[in-house]
């Protein structure tokens, strides 16, 4: 059998996702829906800036934060899977890529981080940020009156602008705990910058539910952050060899990608510690 890397990922996702299609999803009524643009530099030795949109969906007691492309991936995959139950023939060309595979669920107590390592869904817990420094400065951002706050978090100094006009104590990534929605937050180096670019009026949310498949967070194995990082790294390194053992033949150009020393030295994650 000849498979490309995308097809291999589709096969893995098929087994993981097909199980979830039969699950009963607990409905979270949608109270707020916001889209953030992330602009970031994944490597400090390069000036390249990447962009990706993220969705923040807020229910009564929690908020869900994930990549817009992951939501599109789930939707398109589910549609194709349901239309082709009698044979595996998923067209990967319509599935948008994402550099961010995680889901974060925020509550008033913590932020729960979810990511799959192959067929295993893993999760770790982070406490809500409590040491915000509120600053007596205001600014209008995208028509919202905002107030300033600062925090040192995971090795970076962050400046946030939040709006009490939007009474949700949530924001992008793991940032929450302010007296209003975070409209913009960036680290002082400019390497990571989240900004609210779209909000859905509350009048259009009536009767709607959070659009996150339960398979992304249900029955996850609780681990530490280090254990999750190591597990996902091991999976990426081992998948090609495991598939070769099962008789998979890779198409030309689908060999294991090599990471240069420059890429390793310049690796620039959102959390530095």
C-alpha positions in Angstrom: 0.0 0.0 0.0 1.2 3.5 -0.8 0.2 6.3 1.5 1.1 9.9 1.8 1.6 11.5 5.2 -1.9 13.2 5.0 -3.5 9.9 4.2 -1.8 8.3 7.2 -3.0 11.0 9.5 -6.5 10.5 8.0 -6.4 6.8 8.9 -5.4 7.5 12.4 -8.0 10.2 12.8 -10.6 7.9 11.3 -10.3 5.4 14.1 -10.2 8.1 16.7 -13.1 10.2 15.3 -15.4 7.4 14.2 -15.8 6.2 17.8 -16.8 9.7 18.8 -19.6 9.9 16.2 -21.6 7.3 18.2 -21.2 9.1 21.5 -23.9 11.2 23.1 -22.6 14.8 23.4 -23.6 16.8 26.4 -24.9 20.1 25.1 -23.3 23.4 26.3 -25.6 26.3 25.5 -23.6 29.0 23.7 -23.5 32.3 25.5 -20.6 33.9 23.6 -18.7 33.2 20.4 -15.5 35.1 19.5 -12.7 34.7 16.9 -9.1 35.7 17.6 -6.2 36.1 15.2 -2.9 34.8 16.4 0.2 36.3 14.8 3.4 34.6 16.0 7.0 33.8 15.2 7.7 30.1 15.7 11.4 30.6 15.3 13.5 33.3 16.9 16.2 33.0 14.2 13.7 34.0 11.5 11.5 37.0 10.9 8.7 34.9 9.4 5.3 35.7 11.0 2.6 33.0 10.8 -1.2 33.6 11.3 -4.0 31.4 12.5 -7.6 32.0 13.6 -8.9 30.6 16.9 -12.4 30.2 18.2 -13.4 31.0 21.8 -16.9 29.5 22.6 -18.4 30.3 26.0 -21.1 28.4 27.7 -22.7 29.0 31.2 -19.8 27.6 33.2 -16.8 27.1 30.9 -15.1 28.3 27.7 -13.6 26.3 24.8 -10.6 27.5 22.9 -9.3 25.8 19.7 -8.1 26.5 16.2 -10.7 27.4 13.6 -9.0 25.0 11.2 -9.5 22.2 13.7 -13.2 22.9 13.8 -13.4 22.9 10.0 -11.3 19.7 9.9 -13.8 17.9 12.3 -16.8 19.2 10.4 -15.5 18.2 6.9 -14.2 14.8 8.1 -17.5 13.9 9.8 -19.4 14.8 6.7 -17.2 12.7 4.4 -17.1 9.9 6.9 -20.9 9.7 7.2 -21.2 9.8 3.4 -18.7 7.0 2.9 -19.4 4.5 5.7 -19.1 1.6 3.3 -15.6 2.3 2.3 -12.6 4.4 3.4 -12.0 7.0 0.7 -11.6 10.3 2.6 -10.5 13.2 0.3 -7.8 15.0 2.4 -7.6 17.9 -0.1 -10.6 19.7 1.5 -9.2 19.4 5.1 -7.5 22.6 6.3 -4.2 22.1 8.1 -3.4 23.6 11.6 -0.2 23.9 13.5 -2.1 23.8 16.8 -3.8 20.5 17.7 -4.9 21.3 21.2 -8.2 22.2 22.9 -8.3 24.3 26.0 -11.3 24.3 28.3 -11.3 27.2 30.8 -13.4 27.4 34.0 -13.3 29.7 37.0 -10.9 27.2 38.7 -8.5 26.1 36.0 -7.6 25.6 32.4 -7.6 22.1 31.0 -5.3 21.4 28.1 -6.2 18.5 25.7 -4.2 16.9 22.9 -4.1 13.5 21.3 -0.9 11.4 21.0 -2.0 8.9 18.4 -5.1 7.1 19.7 -4.6 8.3 23.2 -6.2 11.6 24.4 -4.1 13.3 27.0 -4.8 16.2 29.3 -3.1 18.3 32.0 -4.4 21.0 34.3 -3.2 24.6 34.8 -4.5 26.9 37.6 -6.3 30.1 36.6 -3.9 33.0 36.5 -4.4 35.0 39.8 -1.5 37.4 39.7 -2.7 39.9 37.1 -1.5 43.5 37.7 -4.2 45.9 36.7 -2.9 49.1 35.2 -4.6 52.5 35.1 -4.6 52.8 31.3 -7.4 52.6 28.7 -7.6 52.1 25.0 -10.3 51.6 22.3 -9.6 48.3 20.4 -11.9 47.3 17.6 -14.6 49.6 19.0 -14.4 48.1 22.5 -13.3 50.2 25.5 -10.5 48.3 27.1 -8.4 48.4 30.3 -4.8 47.3 30.6 -3.4 44.4 32.7 0.0 42.8 32.8 1.3 39.4 33.9 4.4 37.2 33.8 3.4 33.8 32.6 5.5 30.8 31.7 8.6 32.8 30.9 7.0 35.6 29.0 5.8 39.1 30.0 2.3 39.7 28.7 0.2 42.9 28.2 -3.5 42.3 28.0 -6.4 44.6 27.1 -9.7 43.6 28.5 -13.2 45.0 28.2 -15.8 45.1 31.0 -18.4 45.8 28.3 -18.2 42.0 27.6 -18.8 40.3 31.0 -16.9 37.1 30.4 -13.8 36.4 32.5 -12.1 34.5 29.6 -9.7 35.0 26.8 -7.5 33.3 24.3 -5.2 30.4 25.1 -5.0 29.9 29.0 -5.5 33.6 29.7 -8.5 34.2 31.9 -9.4 35.7 35.3 -9.8 39.4 34.4 -13.1 41.3 35.0 -14.0 41.2 31.4 -13.2 39.5 28.1 -9.6 39.8 26.9 -9.7 41.7 23.6 -6.0 41.7 22.9 -3.0 40.1 24.6 0.6 40.0 23.4 4.0 39.2 24.9 6.4 42.1 25.1 8.8 40.7 22.6 6.0 40.7 20.0 6.5 36.9 19.3 2.9 36.0 20.2 -0.1 38.3 19.7 -3.8 37.4 20.1 -6.4 39.9 19.0 -10.2 39.7 18.9 -11.3 40.1 15.3 -14.9 38.9 15.3 -17.8 38.5 17.8 -21.2 37.0 17.2 -24.1 39.1 18.6 -25.9 37.4 21.5 -29.2 37.6 19.6 -27.8 35.1 17.1 -26.7 32.6 19.7 -30.2 31.7 21.1 -30.8 28.0 20.9 -27.2 27.2 19.7 -24.7 25.0 21.4 -20.9 24.9 21.6 -19.4 23.4 18.4 -16.7 21.2 19.9 -16.8 17.4 19.3 -16.9 15.5 22.6 -14.1 13.3 21.4 -11.7 16.2 21.8 -12.0 16.2 25.6 -14.1 13.2 26.8 -12.3 10.4 28.8 -8.9 12.0 28.5 -6.0 10.5 30.5 -4.7 13.0 33.0 -0.9 13.5 32.9 1.6 16.2 33.6 2.5 18.8 30.9 6.0 17.2 30.5 4.4 13.8 30.0 2.1 15.1 27.3 4.9 16.9 25.5 7.0 13.7 25.5 4.1 11.5 24.5 3.3 13.6 21.4 7.0 13.8 20.5 7.3 10.0 20.8 4.3 9.4 18.6 5.5 11.7 15.8 8.9 10.0 15.9 7.6 6.4 15.9 4.5 6.4 13.6 6.4 6.1 10.4 8.4 3.1 11.6 5.3 1.4 13.1 3.4 1.8 9.8 6.4 0.4 7.8 6.3 -2.7 10.0 2.6 -3.2 9.0 3.6 -3.1 5.3 3.0 0.6 4.5 5.1 2.0 1.7 5.6 5.7 1.7 5.3 7.8 -1.5 8.3 9.7 -2.8 9.1 12.7 -0.6 7.2 11.4 2.4 10.3 10.3 4.4 10.7 11.5 7.9 11.3 15.3 7.9 14.6 16.3 9.3 14.8 19.2 11.7 17.8 21.4 11.2 20.0 22.6 14.0 18.9 26.1 13.3 15.2 25.1 13.7 16.1 23.4 17.0 18.0 26.4 18.4 15.4 28.9 17.3 12.4 27.0 18.5 10.0 29.5 20.0 7.1 28.0 21.9 4.4 30.1 23.5 5.5 28.8 26.9 9.2 29.1 27.7 9.1 27.3 31.0 
